[in-house]
């Protein structure tokens, strides 16, 4: 078959393939990153591709060559059709665990589900989904990453949840690589920063302790649920090489609001500019973002 004719034939085939289709084929090559498949529906070239992460949910820590051999027959579900690369992206995990795959595919972003905390790890929390099947590898088919556990700062996830606790979470996405639903606990709770941001304005004097010192500045807690960054250039009127030359953790400082970004949940503060204001203004106590000048 000539090149032009082959390209036309391949393009025609790709137009017939849809996400969710189950295709069969023969393994043509196995590498560390992917497995290529000669599809039964298109035998001119091995245009099927299974990434290592989509090869099997039981493959964690195992090389692909231990899971599939060249010449093996496989059945996989289409997860993407890449027209530019002329590839059909496949997942063998889907056909290995059809009940779990179907359950996870049926979940929708924003959907609220009740569940039980199954395991707490340093990188996040596994949860059992109500009415959901077991996961072949993990202790639960739902997973909450650290940032999605709480709006508030914490060091360990056990400060937020405990094993066996019933919680309500919001579905974010279906992680096809790990065969889990990424869910959020904090999405079910009001964002305290938004309430804080509605009560303050640029130019307002606030007062609070330094909670963290970083190379580019220091964070100051100006309310129970709000911290702002004082950039290195805004720490003092005189230039300093490091934030620790100006403040220490625990120092009580007076700052002024120079920027509020509710969308990115960022609060920019200045200690330098606050020092230029009239010092007889009563400072605002942490947790009370009212305007002391009012």
C-alpha positions as CSV (number, residue, x, y, z in Angstrom):
1,X,0.0,0.0,0.0
2,X,1.4,3.4,-1.0
3,X,2.1,6.1,1.5
4,X,-0.8,8.4,0.5
5,X,-3.2,5.4,0.3
6,X,-2.0,4.2,3.7
7,X,-2.5,7.6,5.3
8,X,-6.0,7.8,3.9
9,X,-6.8,4.4,5.1
10,X,-5.4,5.2,8.6
11,X,-7.3,8.5,8.8
12,X,-10.5,6.7,7.8
13,X,-10.0,4.1,10.5
14,X,-9.3,6.7,13.2
15,X,-12.5,8.5,12.3
16,X,-14.4,5.3,13.2
17,X,-12.8,4.9,16.6
18,X,-14.5,6.4,19.7
19,X,-13.5,6.8,23.3
20,X,-15.0,3.9,25.2
21,X,-14.7,1.4,22.3
22,X,-13.1,-1.9,23.3
23,X,-10.5,-3.0,20.7
24,X,-8.5,-6.2,20.5
25,X,-5.1,-6.8,19.0
26,X,-1.7,-8.3,19.3
27,X,1.3,-6.9,21.2
28,X,3.9,-5.7,18.7
29,X,6.5,-4.2,21.0
30,X,7.0,-3.7,24.7
31,X,9.3,-0.8,26.0
32,X,9.7,0.8,29.4
33,X,7.3,3.6,28.6
34,X,4.6,1.9,26.4
35,X,3.3,-1.1,24.6
36,X,2.3,-0.9,21.0
37,X,-0.5,-3.0,19.6
38,X,-1.4,-4.2,16.2
39,X,-5.1,-3.8,16.2
40,X,-7.3,-6.5,14.7
41,X,-9.4,-3.7,13.1
42,X,-6.3,-2.1,11.4
43,X,-3.4,-4.5,10.6
44,X,-1.2,-2.3,8.5
45,X,0.6,-0.7,11.4
46,X,0.7,-1.1,15.2
47,X,-1.2,2.2,15.9
48,X,-2.6,1.1,19.3
49,X,-0.6,2.4,22.3
50,X,-0.9,1.4,25.9
51,X,1.2,3.5,28.3
52,X,2.9,1.8,31.2
53,X,0.5,3.5,33.6
54,X,-2.5,2.1,31.7
55,X,-1.1,-1.4,31.3
56,X,-2.5,-2.7,34.6
57,X,-3.4,-1.3,38.0
58,X,-1.4,-4.2,39.4
59,X,1.7,-3.1,37.5
60,X,3.1,-0.7,40.1
61,X,6.8,-1.3,40.6
62,X,6.9,-4.0,37.8
63,X,8.4,-3.5,34.3
64,X,6.0,-3.9,31.4
65,X,7.9,-6.9,30.1
66,X,6.8,-8.9,33.2
67,X,3.1,-8.1,32.4
68,X,2.8,-8.6,28.6
69,X,4.9,-10.5,26.0
70,X,5.3,-9.6,22.3
71,X,2.7,-11.7,20.4
72,X,0.2,-11.7,23.3
73,X,-3.5,-11.0,22.5
74,X,-4.9,-8.0,24.4
75,X,-8.3,-6.4,24.8
76,X,-8.2,-2.7,25.8
77,X,-10.6,0.3,26.0
78,X,-10.0,3.4,23.9
79,X,-9.2,6.4,26.2
80,X,-8.2,8.9,23.5
81,X,-7.8,9.1,19.7
82,X,-4.7,11.2,18.8
83,X,-5.3,12.3,15.2
84,X,-2.1,14.3,15.1
85,X,0.1,11.4,16.2
86,X,-2.0,8.9,14.4
87,X,-2.4,6.8,17.5
88,X,-5.2,5.2,19.5
89,X,-4.5,5.5,23.2
90,X,-5.7,2.4,25.0
91,X,-6.1,1.2,28.6
92,X,-5.8,-2.4,29.4
93,X,-6.7,-1.6,33.0
94,X,-10.2,-0.9,31.9
95,X,-10.8,-4.4,30.5
96,X,-9.0,-6.0,33.5
97,X,-11.4,-4.3,35.9
98,X,-14.6,-3.6,34.0
99,X,-16.9,-3.2,37.1
100,X,-14.6,-0.7,38.7
101,X,-13.9,1.1,35.4
102,X,-17.6,1.4,34.7
103,X,-18.3,2.7,38.2
104,X,-15.6,5.4,38.0
105,X,-16.6,6.5,34.4
106,X,-20.2,7.1,35.7
107,X,-19.0,9.6,38.3
108,X,-19.4,13.3,37.3
109,X,-17.3,16.3,38.5
110,X,-19.1,18.2,41.2
111,X,-21.0,15.1,42.3
112,X,-21.3,14.7,46.1
113,X,-20.7,11.3,47.6
114,X,-20.5,10.0,51.2
115,X,-17.6,7.7,52.0
116,X,-15.4,6.3,54.7
117,X,-11.8,7.1,55.3
118,X,-9.9,3.8,54.5
119,X,-6.3,4.8,55.0
120,X,-4.2,7.9,55.7
121,X,-0.8,8.3,54.0
122,X,1.7,11.1,54.1
123,X,0.8,12.0,50.5
124,X,-3.0,11.9,50.9
125,X,-6.1,9.9,52.0
126,X,-7.7,6.9,50.5
127,X,-11.5,6.6,50.9
128,X,-14.0,3.8,50.3
129,X,-16.8,5.0,48.0
130,X,-20.3,4.1,48.9
131,X,-21.6,1.4,46.6
132,X,-18.2,1.3,44.8
133,X,-16.3,-1.9,44.1
134,X,-13.0,-2.7,45.7
135,X,-9.7,-1.5,44.2
136,X,-7.3,-4.3,43.1
137,X,-4.3,-2.5,44.7
138,X,-5.3,0.5,46.9
139,X,-7.3,0.4,50.1
140,X,-10.0,2.6,48.5
141,X,-11.1,3.8,45.1
142,X,-11.4,7.4,46.1
143,X,-8.3,9.5,46.8
144,X,-7.9,13.0,48.4
145,X,-4.6,14.8,47.7
146,X,-3.2,16.9,50.5
147,X,-4.3,20.3,49.1
148,X,-7.9,19.0,48.7
149,X,-8.2,18.0,52.4
150,X,-8.7,21.4,53.9
151,X,-8.6,25.2,53.3
152,X,-6.6,25.5,56.5
153,X,-2.9,24.8,56.8
154,X,-1.9,21.5,58.4
155,X,1.2,19.3,58.7
156,X,-0.4,15.8,58.8
157,X,-3.6,14.6,57.2
158,X,-4.6,12.9,60.5
159,X,-5.1,16.5,61.8
160,X,-8.1,16.7,59.4
161,X,-9.6,13.2,59.2
162,X,-9.3,9.8,60.9
163,X,-9.5,6.2,59.7
164,X,-13.1,5.0,59.8
165,X,-14.6,8.5,59.8
166,X,-17.6,9.2,57.5
167,X,-17.1,12.2,55.3
168,X,-18.8,13.9,52.3
169,X,-16.6,14.7,49.3
170,X,-16.9,16.2,45.9
171,X,-15.8,14.4,42.8
172,X,-13.0,16.2,40.8
173,X,-12.0,13.7,38.1
174,X,-11.5,10.1,37.2
175,X,-7.8,9.2,37.3
176,X,-7.6,6.6,34.6
177,X,-3.9,5.8,35.4
178,X,-4.5,4.8,39.0
179,X,-8.1,3.6,38.7
180,X,-9.4,6.0,41.3
181,X,-11.7,8.9,41.7
182,X,-9.9,12.1,42.8
183,X,-12.2,13.7,45.3
184,X,-12.1,16.8,47.4
185,X,-13.1,17.3,51.1
186,X,-12.4,21.1,51.1
187,X,-14.8,21.6,48.1
188,X,-17.7,20.7,50.4
189,X,-16.7,23.5,52.9
190,X,-16.9,27.3,52.6
191,X,-13.6,29.0,51.8
192,X,-12.7,31.1,54.8
193,X,-10.3,33.3,52.8
194,X,-13.2,34.5,50.6
195,X,-15.1,35.7,53.7
196,X,-12.0,37.4,55.0
197,X,-11.3,39.0,51.6
198,X,-14.7,40.6,51.5
199,X,-14.0,42.3,54.8
200,X,-10.6,44.0,54.1
201,X,-9.4,46.5,51.6
202,X,-6.1,47.7,50.1
203,X,-4.5,50.2,52.5
204,X,-5.9,48.6,55.6
205,X,-3.6,48.2,58.7
206,X,-3.5,44.7,60.1
207,X,-1.6,43.0,62.9
208,X,-0.4,39.4,63.5
209,X,2.4,36.9,64.1
210,X,5.0,35.8,61.6
211,X,4.1,32.1,60.9
212,X,6.7,31.2,58.3
213,X,10.0,32.6,57.0
214,X,11.0,31.8,53.4
215,X,13.9,33.0,51.2
216,X,11.6,35.5,49.4
217,X,9.8,36.9,52.5
218,X,7.6,36.0,55.5
219,X,4.1,34.9,56.0
220,X,2.0,36.7,58.6
221,X,-1.3,35.5,60.1
222,X,-3.7,38.4,60.0
223,X,-6.9,36.4,60.8
224,X,-7.8,33.0,62.1
225,X,-8.1,31.7,58.5
226,X,-5.9,34.1,56.5
227,X,-2.2,34.5,56.0
228,X,-0.5,37.0,53.8
229,X,3.0,37.3,52.3
230,X,5.3,40.1,53.1
231,X,7.8,40.1,50.3
232,X,11.5,40.5,51.1
233,X,11.4,44.0,49.6
234,X,8.5,45.0,51.9
235,X,9.9,43.7,55.2
236,X,11.9,46.8,56.1
237,X,12.8,50.2,54.8
238,X,16.5,49.1,54.6
239,X,17.5,46.4,52.2
240,X,18.1,43.0,53.8
241,X,19.8,39.9,52.3
242,X,17.4,37.4,54.0
243,X,14.0,37.6,55.7
244,X,15.5,36.3,58.9
245,X,17.6,39.5,59.1
246,X,14.3,41.4,59.6
247,X,11.8,39.0,61.4
248,X,11.6,35.7,63.2
249,X,8.8,33.2,63.5
250,X,6.5,34.4,66.3
251,X,7.3,38.1,65.9
252,X,4.1,40.2,66.2
253,X,4.2,42.7,63.3
254,X,2.1,45.5,61.9
255,X,1.4,45.3,58.2
256,X,-0.6,47.0,55.5
257,X,-2.7,45.3,52.8
258,X,-1.2,46.1,49.3
259,X,-3.0,43.5,47.2
260,X,-5.9,41.1,47.6
261,X,-6.4,38.3,45.0
262,X,-9.5,36.3,45.9
263,X,-9.3,34.1,42.8
264,X,-5.7,32.9,43.7
265,X,-6.3,33.2,47.4
266,X,-3.4,35.5,47.8
267,X,-2.9,38.4,50.2
268,X,0.1,40.7,49.7
269,X,1.2,42.7,52.8
270,X,3.9,45.3,53.5
271,X,5.6,45.9,56.8
272,X,7.7,48.7,55.3
273,X,4.8,50.7,54.1
274,X,2.9,50.2,57.4
275,X,5.8,51.7,59.2
276,X,5.4,54.9,57.1
277,X,1.8,55.3,58.3
278,X,0.7,57.2,61.4
279,X,1.8,55.0,64.4
280,X,-1.0,56.2,66.6
281,X,-3.6,54.2,64.7
282,X,-4.9,51.3,66.8
283,X,-3.9,48.0,65.0
284,X,-6.5,45.5,64.0
285,X,-6.3,42.3,66.1
286,X,-5.9,39.0,64.3
287,X,-9.3,37.6,63.3
288,X,-10.9,41.0,63.1
289,X,-10.2,42.5,59.7
290,X,-12.1,45.7,60.4
291,X,-10.6,49.1,59.4
292,X,-9.0,50.6,62.5
293,X,-9.2,54.0,60.9
294,X,-12.9,53.7,60.7
